[in-house]
């Protein structure tokens, strides 16, 4: 029986009516569990209000248990299925062969006991060469056909590379982007740390401006950020810090941590009731690169403002308006307390872990929107 808990937060897909849980689940790690353990974990996840699941699994093992669990509540869960992931050998493989993709998608539909896909993904395009193969091989046309016939409800994209992602976003096809967001990658540390900090933040802002939701993969950098011995920063972060970090980025709707079983799931679900202190990731300001200093990341660690300004949100609307988001100025206009209310007390400047001169920035923002 699928029931929903009240403490889960949901965010709306901009190009749709789907309300997506901020905690979703990846499927790569759970494939090592027994099938009854997979079913137990998925049932508990749905009971807790998780409704978004990524199916880029490391093996074929989770698909049948997913299908059995979701059969009774299919209309309450959203599935990311990847057009380019291949499980013919029982293990994950990447392919741009159209016939192989068609067989794989059909097999996944059968295993999942469903006749539709909520989010059909252009899968793992990290280079221009990958994109050219995907297009020339006919896979993109196949995905678009599946969308036109209603089998696919939304088209998505998974990538680690900002420049390639932007090129695909230019096509105007994508409603959801699966992207790797964590302090390591954003600060040029880790295997998939593609693009500068500025390029990555610009991508997140573009997604919000264009109405493209982001589902976050690798929020813990494959576990590296959770262990001081292997962390690129030589300091461990907690799961809750990493999840909050990702959820604070523009455009992000949900995070997709991997779990190995019910114990991992319960640990992740603790985020929903965690205190602000437990989610506070301001410590990353002590090891952020110089290029990030002075840039607002909307974390709101400068709160509380004595004049009740939502400093992070004001900065976000300003940055979005500057990159062409037509709605950002309207959102700013609806704020009860605007940048012009700043009294330059300096509280935010003293508290900011990224050394942003918010006092100067509030004057700049007030002037910008006054001219609109």
DRENMI-911609 format. One record per residue (C-alpha): x, y, z; residue number from 1; residue in three letters; chain. Coordinates in steps of 0.05 Angstrom, whole numbers, plus 5000, padded with zeros to 4 digits. Example, Ala and Ser with C-alpha at 12.3 -4.5 7.8 and 13.67 -1.06 7.14 Angstrom:
  east  north    up  seq  type  mol
  5246   4910  5156    1   Ala    A
  5273   4979  5143    2   Ser    A
% end
This chain:
  east  north    up  seq  type  mol
  5000   5000  5000    1   Unk    A
  5030   5067  4979    2   Unk    A
  5018   5124  5028    3   Unk    A
  5049   5193  5031    4   Unk    A
  5083   5225  5091    5   Unk    A
  5071   5298  5105    6   Unk    A
  5142   5320  5118    7   Unk    A
  5169   5311  5047    8   Unk    A
  5178   5376  5008    9   Unk    A
  5158   5379  4935   10   Unk    A
  5177   5425  4878   11   Unk    A
  5137   5435  4814   12   Unk    A
  5165   5418  4745   13   Unk    A
  5164   5484  4707   14   Unk    A
  5141   5453  4642   15   Unk    A
  5088   5409  4673   16   Unk    A
  5044   5398  4734   17   Unk    A
  5086   5345  4767   18   Unk    A
  5102   5358  4840   19   Unk    A
  5170   5325  4851   20   Unk    A
  5199   5304  4918   21   Unk    A
  5264   5340  4936   22   Unk    A
  5292   5273  4956   23   Unk    A
  5290   5223  4899   24   Unk    A
  5331   5159  4891   25   Unk    A
  5385   5136  4845   26   Unk    A
  5388   5062  4828   27   Unk    A
  5462   5046  4818   28   Unk    A
  5479   5023  4889   29   Unk    A
  5416   4984  4906   30   Unk    A
  5430   4932  4853   31   Unk    A
  5476   4896  4901   32   Unk    A
  5419   4880  4949   33   Unk    A
  5374   4819  4946   34   Unk    A
  5309   4829  4909   35   Unk    A
  5266   4826  4972   36   Unk    A
  5311   4880  5003   37   Unk    A
  5304   4923  4941   38   Unk    A
  5228   4917  4945   39   Unk    A
  5228   4933  5020   40   Unk    A
  5271   4995  5008   41   Unk    A
  5229   5020  4950   42   Unk    A
  5164   5009  4988   43   Unk    A
  5191   5048  5047   44   Unk    A
  5214   5103  5001   45   Unk    A
  5145   5111  4970   46   Unk    A
  5112   5108  5038   47   Unk    A
  5158   5165  5060   48   Unk    A
  5135   5209  5002   49   Unk    A
  5193   5198  4952   50   Unk    A
  5163   5198  4883   51   Unk    A
  5221   5209  4835   52   Unk    A
  5267   5151  4814   53   Unk    A
  5325   5148  4765   54   Unk    A
  5334   5083  4727   55   Unk    A
  5406   5091  4704   56   Unk    A
  5425   5030  4743   57   Unk    A
  5493   4996  4748   58   Unk    A
  5459   4930  4731   59   Unk    A
  5394   4899  4708   60   Unk    A
  5378   4872  4777   61   Unk    A
  5334   4929  4805   62   Unk    A
  5285   4933  4746   63   Unk    A
  5239   4874  4763   64   Unk    A
  5233   4894  4837   65   Unk    A
  5219   4966  4816   66   Unk    A
  5163   4941  4771   67   Unk    A
  5131   4899  4825   68   Unk    A
  5132   4956  4876   69   Unk    A
  5108   5010  4829   70   Unk    A
  5053   4968  4796   71   Unk    A
  5003   4988  4849   72   Unk    A
  5020   5062  4851   73   Unk    A
  5047   5078  4782   74   Unk    A
  5008   5143  4776   75   Unk    A
  5043   5170  4838   76   Unk    A
  5115   5159  4819   77   Unk    A
  5159   5190  4764   78   Unk    A
  5211   5149  4728   79   Unk    A
  5273   5172  4690   80   Unk    A
  5288   5121  4636   81   Unk    A
  5351   5130  4595   82   Unk    A
  5353   5122  4519   83   Unk    A
  5424   5097  4511   84   Unk    A
  5432   5054  4574   85   Unk    A
  5437   4981  4555   86   Unk    A
  5428   4920  4600   87   Unk    A
  5433   4862  4551   88   Unk    A
  5493   4833  4588   89   Unk    A
  5461   4842  4656   90   Unk    A
  5507   4900  4672   91   Unk    A
  5502   4973  4650   92   Unk    A
  5529   4991  4582   93   Unk    A
  5526   5055  4540   94   Unk    A
  5504   5051  4468   95   Unk    A
  5487   5095  4408   96   Unk    A
  5461   5037  4366   97   Unk    A
  5388   5051  4350   98   Unk    A
  5365   4979  4349   99   Unk    A
  5399   4965  4415  100   Unk    A
  5367   5027  4446  101   Unk    A
  5298   5005  4422  102   Unk    A
  5307   4935  4452  103   Unk    A
  5332   4964  4517  104   Unk    A
  5274   5013  4524  105   Unk    A
  5224   4958  4509  106   Unk    A
  5257   4912  4559  107   Unk    A
  5256   4967  4612  108   Unk    A
  5182   4980  4600  109   Unk    A
  5167   4906  4608  110   Unk    A
  5208   4899  4672  111   Unk    A
  5178   4962  4702  112   Unk    A
  5107   4937  4684  113   Unk    A
  5088   5003  4652  114   Unk    A
  5068   5029  4584  115   Unk    A
  5094   5100  4592  116   Unk    A
  5157   5137  4613  117   Unk    A
  5152   5201  4653  118   Unk    A
  5221   5226  4633  119   Unk    A
  5256   5196  4573  120   Unk    A
  5328   5217  4576  121   Unk    A
  5380   5233  4524  122   Unk    A
  5432   5191  4560  123   Unk    A
  5501   5212  4584  124   Unk    A
  5523   5261  4531  125   Unk    A
  5589   5290  4554  126   Unk    A
  5622   5310  4488  127   Unk    A
  5603   5338  4421  128   Unk    A
  5623   5272  4390  129   Unk    A
  5574   5235  4435  130   Unk    A
  5519   5283  4414  131   Unk    A
  5535   5275  4340  132   Unk    A
  5531   5199  4346  133   Unk    A
  5466   5204  4384  134   Unk    A
  5435   5248  4331  135   Unk    A
  5463   5214  4268  136   Unk    A
  5445   5146  4295  137   Unk    A
  5372   5164  4299  138   Unk    A
  5364   5158  4374  139   Unk    A
  5342   5230  4384  140   Unk    A
  5289   5223  4330  141   Unk    A
  5266   5158  4363  142   Unk    A
  5260   5193  4430  143   Unk    A
  5222   5251  4398  144   Unk    A
  5175   5201  4364  145   Unk    A
  5162   5167  4431  146   Unk    A
  5145   5236  4460  147   Unk    A
  5099   5252  4402  148   Unk    A
  5061   5186  4411  149   Unk    A
  5053   5197  4486  150   Unk    A
  5097   5140  4510  151   Unk    A
  5146   5191  4537  152   Unk    A
  5116   5249  4576  153   Unk    A
  5178   5293  4581  154   Unk    A
  5247   5293  4548  155   Unk    A
  5307   5298  4593  156   Unk    A
  5382   5300  4587  157   Unk    A
  5438   5271  4630  158   Unk    A
  5507   5302  4624  159   Unk    A
  5567   5324  4664  160   Unk    A
  5591   5378  4616  161   Unk    A
  5564   5449  4617  162   Unk    A
  5584   5467  4546  163   Unk    A
  5551   5406  4515  164   Unk    A
  5490   5413  4560  165   Unk    A
  5481   5485  4536  166   Unk    A
  5485   5462  4464  167   Unk    A
  5429   5412  4475  168   Unk    A
  5388   5462  4515  169   Unk    A
  5391   5507  4454  170   Unk    A
  5348   5455  4417  171   Unk    A
  5290   5471  4463  172   Unk    A
  5271   5398  4475  173   Unk    A
  5290   5387  4547  174   Unk    A
  5245   5393  4608  175   Unk    A
  5292   5361  4658  176   Unk    A
  5368   5359  4664  177   Unk    A
  5404   5306  4705  178   Unk    A
  5469   5338  4726  179   Unk    A
  5523   5325  4777  180   Unk    A
  5522   5379  4831  181   Unk    A
  5565   5379  4893  182   Unk    A
  5619   5424  4924  183   Unk    A
  5674   5381  4896  184   Unk    A
  5654   5385  4823  185   Unk    A
  5631   5457  4829  186   Unk    A
  5700   5475  4856  187   Unk    A
  5738   5436  4802  188   Unk    A
  5753   5375  4846  189   Unk    A
  5735   5305  4824  190   Unk    A
  5728   5259  4764  191   Unk    A
  5668   5296  4734  192   Unk    A
  5687   5367  4753  193   Unk    A
  5677   5393  4682  194   Unk    A
  5671   5468  4672  195   Unk    A
  5693   5525  4717  196   Unk    A
  5653   5546  4778  197   Unk    A
  5626   5605  4738  198   Unk    A
  5605   5561  4679  199   Unk    A
  5570   5512  4724  200   Unk    A
  5532   5566  4762  201   Unk    A
  5513   5599  4696  202   Unk    A
  5484   5532  4673  203   Unk    A
  5441   5526  4736  204   Unk    A
  5416   5597  4727  205   Unk    A
  5400   5583  4654  206   Unk    A
  5359   5522  4673  207   Unk    A
  5318   5563  4722  208   Unk    A
  5309   5619  4671  209   Unk    A
  5289   5570  4616  210   Unk    A
  5242   5529  4661  211   Unk    A
  5285   5466  4658  212   Unk    A
  5285   5427  4723  213   Unk    A
  5348   5395  4749  214   Unk    A
  5353   5327  4782  215   Unk    A
  5419   5321  4817  216   Unk    A
  5463   5259  4809  217   Unk    A
  5526   5246  4850  218   Unk    A
  5508   5295  4907  219   Unk    A
  5562   5263  4950  220   Unk    A
  5614   5256  4894  221   Unk    A
  5608   5180  4897  222   Unk    A
  5618   5184  4972  223   Unk    A
  5684   5220  4970  224   Unk    A
  5658   5283  5004  225   Unk    A
  5634   5242  5063  226   Unk    A
  5703   5216  5082  227   Unk    A
  5759   5263  5102  228   Unk    A
  5811   5210  5079  229   Unk    A
  5789   5214  5007  230   Unk    A
  5755   5282  5003  231   Unk    A
  5792   5331  4957  232   Unk    A
  5783   5382  5013  233   Unk    A
  5813   5336  5068  234   Unk    A
  5751   5350  5108  235   Unk    A
  5687   5309  5110  236   Unk    A
  5618   5337  5096  237   Unk    A
  5553   5304  5118  238   Unk    A
  5499   5277  5072  239   Unk    A
  5452   5332  5096  240   Unk    A
  5502   5387  5080  241   Unk    A
  5512   5359  5010  242   Unk    A
  5437   5352  4997  243   Unk    A
  5422   5423  5021  244   Unk    A
  5480   5450  4979  245   Unk    A
  5449   5419  4916  246   Unk    A
  5378   5439  4933  247   Unk    A
  5400   5512  4941  248   Unk    A
  5423   5516  4869  249   Unk    A
  5379   5550  4817  250   Unk    A
  5335   5503  4778  251   Unk    A
  5343   5443  4824  252   Unk    A
  5280   5404  4837  253   Unk    A
  5306   5339  4867  254   Unk    A
  5368   5302  4889  255   Unk    A
  5382   5229  4872  256   Unk    A
  5426   5198  4925  257   Unk    A
  5440   5124  4918  258   Unk    A
  5422   5076  4974  259   Unk    A
  5444   5005  4987  260   Unk    A
  5384   4986  5029  261   Unk    A
  5334   5007  5083  262   Unk    A
  5387   5033  5131  263   Unk    A
  5416   5081  5080  264   Unk    A
  5346   5103  5061  265   Unk    A
  5328   5119  5133  266   Unk    A
  5392   5159  5140  267   Unk    A
  5375   5199  5077  268   Unk    A
  5303   5210  5100  269   Unk    A
  5330   5242  5164  270   Unk    A
  5345   5302  5120  271   Unk    A
  5271   5319  5118  272   Unk    A
  5269   5332  5193  273   Unk    A
  5341   5357  5201  274   Unk    A
  5353   5424  5234  275   Unk    A
  5381   5484  5198  276   Unk    A
  5446   5473  5235  277   Unk    A
  5451   5401  5210  278   Unk    A
  5440   5425  5138  279   Unk    A
  5488   5484  5144  280   Unk    A
  5545   5477  5094  281   Unk    A
  5578   5544  5107  282   Unk    A
  5642   5507  5125  283   Unk    A
  5655   5500  5050  284   Unk    A
  5671   5575  5050  285   Unk    A
  5736   5557  5084  286   Unk    A
  5760   5515  5026  287   Unk    A
  5726   5546  4966  288   Unk    A
  5772   5569  4910  289   Unk    A
  5790   5642  4901  290   Unk    A
  5747   5647  4838  291   Unk    A
  5684   5632  4879  292   Unk    A
  5698   5684  4933  293   Unk    A
  5654   5745  4928  294   Unk    A
  5599   5706  4891  295   Unk    A
  5532   5696  4924  296   Unk    A
  5510   5623  4922  297   Unk    A
  5442   5638  4954  298   Unk    A
  5456   5597  5016  299   Unk    A
  5426   5648  5064  300   Unk    A
  5478   5637  5117  301   Unk    A
  5475   5712  5126  302   Unk    A
  5406   5705  5158  303   Unk    A
  5372   5731  5198  304   Unk    A
  5372   5801  5168  305   Unk    A
  5349   5854  5217  306   Unk    A
  5307   5885  5162  307   Unk    A
  5279   5817  5141  308   Unk    A
  5310   5816  5072  309   Unk    A
  5313   5748  5040  310   Unk    A
  5384   5762  5016  311   Unk    A
  5393   5696  4978  312   Unk    A
  5328   5702  4940  313   Unk    A
  5340   5775  4923  314   Unk    A
  5408   5756  4894  315   Unk    A
  5378   5698  4856  316   Unk    A
  5325   5741  4822  317   Unk    A
  5378   5793  4805  318   Unk    A
  5424   5741  4773  319   Unk    A
  5367   5709  4735  320   Unk    A
  5342   5776  4710  321   Unk    A
  5411   5793  4683  322   Unk    A
  5413   5729  4642  323   Unk    A
  5346   5742  4611  324   Unk    A
  5294   5709  4656  325   Unk    A
  5232   5750  4640  326   Unk    A
  5196   5727  4703  327   Unk    A
  5252   5744  4752  328   Unk    A
  5233   5818  4755  329   Unk    A
  5161   5800  4768  330   Unk    A
  5182   5753  4824  331   Unk    A
  5226   5807  4854  332   Unk    A
  5169   5858  4850  333   Unk    A
  5126   5812  4892  334   Unk    A
  5176   5809  4950  335   Unk    A
  5149   5843  5012  336   Unk    A
  5219   5868  5030  337   Unk    A
  5264   5891  4973  338   Unk    A
  5338   5908  4967  339   Unk    A
  5322   5982  4976  340   Unk    A
  5304   5967  5048  341   Unk    A
  5376   5950  5065  342   Unk    A
  5404   5995  5120  343   Unk    A
  5477   5976  5107  344   Unk    A
  5486   5948  5177  345   Unk    A
  5539   5899  5151  346   Unk    A
  5510   5838  5187  347   Unk    A
  5507   5798  5121  348   Unk    A
  5578   5817  5102  349   Unk    A
  5605   5793  5168  350   Unk    A
  5568   5726  5164  351   Unk    A
  5579   5708  5091  352   Unk    A
  5625   5647  5084  353   Unk    A
  5640   5669  5012  354   Unk    A
  5660   5740  5030  355   Unk    A
  5606   5773  4988  356   Unk    A
  5598   5848  4997  357   Unk    A
  5523   5843  5004  358   Unk    A
  5515   5915  5027  359   Unk    A
  5543   5941  4961  360   Unk    A
  5505   5887  4923  361   Unk    A
  5438   5907  4954  362   Unk    A
  5448   5978  4929  363   Unk    A
  5466   5952  4860  364   Unk    A
  5405   5907  4858  365   Unk    A
  5358   5962  4882  366   Unk    A
  5385   6007  4827  367   Unk    A
  5378   5952  4774  368   Unk    A
  5305   5937  4789  369   Unk    A
  5286   6010  4799  370   Unk    A
  5305   6021  4726  371   Unk    A
  5260   5964  4702  372   Unk    A
% end
